Amino acid sequence: MTERIKLVVDWLEVWSLLIPLFVITLKRKQPVFLKPVVAYVLIAFVVNLLSNISWKFKHDNNFPVWFQVNTYFYSIHAVARLFLLCWFFLLLKQPFLLNLKKIIPVAFLLFIIIHFSIEPFVNYWYNQKGELRSTLAYKVLAVEAAIMLFYCLQYYLFKLQQDVEDVSKPADLWIVTGLAIFSFCSFPIYFFYNAILENYYNFTINIWLVQKIAFLIFCISMARAFYISQKKLGNNGAATNK
């Protein structure tokens, strides 16, 4: 892998968010149900930018210890994604498993509080070269990915119960499909990440490319959703702006 390709891949989680951000600047009037997704894109861009700055420039700057690892930012990103996209699913007003969809974000918040009251937010360790490393809060990330998969699956189940001739146009379908791909690819990586990291560090770094590509697909899906959002979205029960 050349240095230029490596640079593109390393910053993929930042520049990929510029795709939906660019569409948002072109089409600023988004339907109400997409407002949480717009907020997510903005927050994700800031968090991922800080994450990459922490990762790429820690050796050239006198950053505090907590800013020398980017695992904090992955956890913040995952939590923001869950709450904002749970809000997105609720705004779709699908009457399928509605009470459960309302309870899950509250349960996840309680899980976070209990988890980080027992375990440290980040575990630091040094590799054989004496370089500072840290382990992901993999339980939080894995649970978040699993919950997002559940929301996507229940969305598809509800769609299958509807008598809709064309399901290829709604903006919400693009969001959910991109999220489903990203969550499906991310869950096993998050779940086994720390276990693999302890014994196969280089392999763990390489497998992260799968998660990055899945995130790029998610960003493209969001951009597509924002682009077509001003059209009528079929029978999804949400008002749109023309």
C-alpha positions as CSV (number, residue, x, y, z in Angstrom):
1,M,0.0,0.0,0.0
2,T,1.5,3.3,-1.1
3,E,1.8,6.2,1.3
4,R,-0.9,8.1,-0.6
5,I,-3.4,5.2,-0.5
6,K,-2.6,4.7,3.2
7,L,-3.3,8.4,3.9
8,V,-6.7,8.1,2.1
9,V,-7.6,5.0,4.1
10,D,-6.4,6.5,7.4
11,W,-8.6,9.5,7.0
12,L,-11.5,7.6,5.4
13,E,-13.8,8.0,8.5
14,V,-13.4,11.8,8.2
15,W,-13.6,12.5,4.5
16,S,-16.4,10.0,3.9
17,L,-18.6,12.2,6.0
18,L,-18.0,15.1,3.7
19,I,-20.1,13.3,1.1
20,P,-23.4,13.6,3.1
21,L,-22.3,17.1,4.4
22,F,-21.9,18.3,0.9
23,V,-25.4,17.1,0.0
24,I,-26.8,18.8,3.1
25,T,-25.3,22.1,2.1
26,L,-27.1,21.7,-1.3
27,K,-30.4,20.7,0.1
28,R,-30.7,22.3,3.5
29,K,-34.4,21.8,3.9
30,Q,-34.7,18.3,5.1
31,P,-37.8,16.5,6.3
32,V,-38.4,16.3,10.1
33,F,-37.6,12.6,10.4
34,L,-34.1,13.2,8.9
35,K,-33.1,16.0,11.3
36,P,-31.5,13.5,13.8
37,V,-29.5,12.0,10.9
38,V,-28.3,15.5,9.9
39,A,-27.3,16.1,13.5
40,Y,-25.5,12.7,13.6
41,V,-23.5,13.6,10.5
42,L,-22.3,16.9,12.0
43,I,-21.4,15.3,15.3
44,A,-19.7,12.3,13.7
45,F,-17.6,14.6,11.5
46,V,-16.3,16.6,14.5
47,V,-15.7,13.5,16.6
48,N,-14.0,11.6,13.9
49,L,-11.8,14.6,13.0
50,L,-10.7,14.8,16.7
51,S,-10.1,11.1,16.7
52,N,-7.8,11.2,13.7
53,I,-5.9,14.2,15.0
54,S,-5.4,12.3,18.3
55,W,-4.2,9.2,16.4
56,K,-2.1,10.8,13.7
57,F,-0.4,13.7,15.5
58,K,0.1,12.4,19.0
59,H,3.9,11.9,18.4
60,D,4.4,15.4,17.1
61,N,2.5,17.2,19.9
62,N,2.5,17.3,23.6
63,F,-1.1,16.0,23.9
64,P,-2.4,15.0,27.3
65,V,-2.5,11.2,27.9
66,W,-6.2,11.0,27.4
67,F,-5.9,12.7,24.0
68,Q,-3.1,10.4,22.8
69,V,-5.6,7.5,22.1
70,N,-8.7,7.8,20.1
71,T,-10.8,5.1,21.9
72,Y,-12.7,7.8,23.8
73,F,-14.0,9.2,20.5
74,Y,-15.1,5.9,19.2
75,S,-17.3,5.4,22.3
76,I,-18.7,9.0,22.0
77,H,-19.4,8.4,18.4
78,A,-21.2,5.1,19.1
79,V,-23.4,6.6,21.8
80,A,-24.3,9.6,19.7
81,R,-25.1,7.3,16.8
82,L,-27.4,5.2,18.9
83,F,-29.4,7.9,20.5
84,L,-29.8,10.0,17.3
85,L,-30.7,7.1,15.1
86,C,-33.1,5.7,17.6
87,W,-34.8,9.1,17.5
88,F,-34.8,8.8,13.7
89,F,-36.6,5.5,13.9
90,L,-39.2,6.8,16.3
91,L,-39.8,9.8,13.9
92,L,-40.7,7.3,11.2
93,K,-43.8,6.6,13.3
94,Q,-44.0,3.0,12.5
95,P,-46.4,1.4,14.9
96,F,-44.3,-1.8,15.1
97,L,-42.7,-2.6,18.4
98,L,-43.2,1.0,19.3
99,N,-42.9,0.6,23.1
100,L,-39.8,-1.5,22.9
101,K,-38.2,1.1,20.6
102,K,-38.9,3.7,23.2
103,I,-37.5,1.7,26.1
104,I,-34.2,0.6,24.4
105,P,-32.4,4.0,24.5
106,V,-33.2,4.3,28.2
107,A,-31.9,0.8,28.8
108,F,-28.8,1.5,26.8
109,L,-28.1,4.6,28.9
110,L,-28.5,2.6,32.1
111,F,-26.1,0.0,30.6
112,I,-23.5,2.7,29.9
113,I,-23.7,4.1,33.5
114,I,-23.4,0.7,35.1
115,H,-20.7,-0.5,32.7
116,F,-18.4,2.5,33.2
117,S,-19.0,2.5,37.0
118,I,-17.5,-1.0,37.0
119,E,-14.9,-0.9,34.3
120,P,-12.6,2.0,33.3
121,F,-13.6,4.0,30.3
122,V,-10.3,3.1,28.6
123,N,-7.6,0.6,29.5
124,Y,-4.1,1.7,28.7
125,W,-1.2,-0.6,28.0
126,Y,2.2,-0.5,26.3
127,N,3.3,-2.8,23.5
128,Q,6.8,-4.4,23.2
129,K,8.1,-1.2,21.6
130,G,7.0,0.9,24.5
131,E,4.2,2.6,22.5
132,L,1.0,3.6,24.4
133,R,-2.0,1.6,23.3
134,S,-5.5,1.3,24.5
135,T,-8.4,-1.1,24.3
136,L,-11.8,-0.2,23.0
137,A,-14.8,-0.2,25.2
138,Y,-15.8,-3.1,23.0
139,K,-18.9,-4.1,25.0
140,V,-20.5,-0.6,24.5
141,L,-19.6,-0.7,20.8
142,A,-20.8,-4.2,20.2
143,V,-24.1,-3.6,22.1
144,E,-24.7,-0.4,20.1
145,A,-24.1,-2.3,16.8
146,A,-26.5,-5.1,17.9
147,I,-29.2,-2.6,18.8
148,M,-28.8,-0.8,15.5
149,L,-29.2,-4.1,13.7
150,F,-32.4,-4.8,15.7
151,Y,-33.8,-1.5,14.7
152,C,-33.0,-2.1,11.0
153,L,-34.5,-5.6,11.1
154,Q,-37.7,-4.4,12.7
155,Y,-37.9,-1.7,10.0
156,Y,-37.7,-4.2,7.2
157,L,-40.2,-6.5,8.9
158,F,-42.7,-3.6,9.1
159,K,-42.0,-2.7,5.4
160,L,-42.7,-6.3,4.4
161,Q,-46.1,-6.1,6.1
162,Q,-47.0,-2.9,4.1
163,D,-48.7,-3.0,0.7
164,V,-46.1,-0.8,-1.0
165,E,-45.5,-1.2,-4.7
166,D,-42.1,0.6,-4.8
167,V,-39.8,0.5,-1.8
168,S,-36.7,1.7,-3.7
169,K,-37.3,5.5,-3.4
170,P,-37.9,6.4,0.2
171,A,-35.1,8.3,1.9
172,D,-35.5,6.3,5.1
173,L,-34.8,3.1,3.2
174,W,-31.4,4.4,2.1
175,I,-30.6,5.4,5.7
176,V,-31.6,2.0,7.2
177,T,-29.9,0.0,4.5
178,G,-26.6,1.8,4.9
179,L,-26.9,1.5,8.7
180,A,-27.7,-2.2,8.5
181,I,-24.6,-2.9,6.3
182,F,-22.4,-0.9,8.7
183,S,-23.7,-2.5,11.8
184,F,-23.6,-6.0,10.4
185,C,-19.9,-5.5,9.5
186,S,-19.0,-3.7,12.7
187,F,-20.6,-6.0,15.3
188,P,-18.1,-9.0,15.0
189,I,-15.2,-6.6,14.8
190,Y,-16.2,-4.8,17.9
191,F,-17.1,-8.0,19.7
192,F,-13.8,-9.8,19.1
193,Y,-11.6,-6.7,18.8
194,N,-9.8,-6.8,22.2
195,A,-9.4,-10.5,22.2
196,I,-7.7,-10.5,18.8
197,L,-5.7,-7.3,19.7
198,E,-3.9,-9.0,22.5
199,N,-2.4,-11.7,20.2
200,Y,-2.7,-10.5,16.6
201,Y,-2.2,-6.7,16.7
202,N,-1.3,-6.3,13.0
203,F,-4.3,-8.4,11.9
204,T,-6.6,-6.3,14.1
205,I,-5.4,-3.2,12.4
206,N,-5.9,-4.6,9.0
207,I,-9.4,-5.9,9.7
208,W,-10.4,-2.4,10.7
209,L,-10.4,-1.6,7.0
210,V,-13.7,-3.6,6.7
211,Q,-15.3,-1.3,9.2
212,K,-14.1,1.7,7.4
213,I,-15.4,0.6,4.0
214,A,-18.8,-0.2,5.6
215,F,-18.8,3.3,7.1
216,L,-18.1,4.7,3.7
217,I,-21.2,2.8,2.3
218,F,-23.2,4.2,5.2
219,C,-22.1,7.7,4.4
220,I,-23.0,7.3,0.7
221,S,-26.4,5.9,1.7
222,M,-27.0,9.0,3.9
223,A,-26.0,11.3,1.1
224,R,-28.4,9.6,-1.3
225,A,-31.2,9.9,1.3
226,F,-30.6,13.6,1.8
227,Y,-30.5,14.1,-2.0
228,I,-33.9,12.4,-2.6
229,S,-35.5,13.6,0.6
230,Q,-37.5,16.4,-0.9
231,K,-39.5,14.0,-3.0
232,K,-42.6,12.3,-1.7
233,L,-41.4,9.4,0.4
234,G,-44.3,7.1,-0.1
235,N,-46.4,5.8,2.8
236,N,-43.9,6.2,5.6
237,G,-46.1,8.6,7.6
238,A,-43.6,11.4,7.7
239,A,-44.0,14.9,6.4
240,T,-41.4,16.1,3.8
241,N,-40.4,19.5,2.5
242,K,-40.6,20.1,-1.2
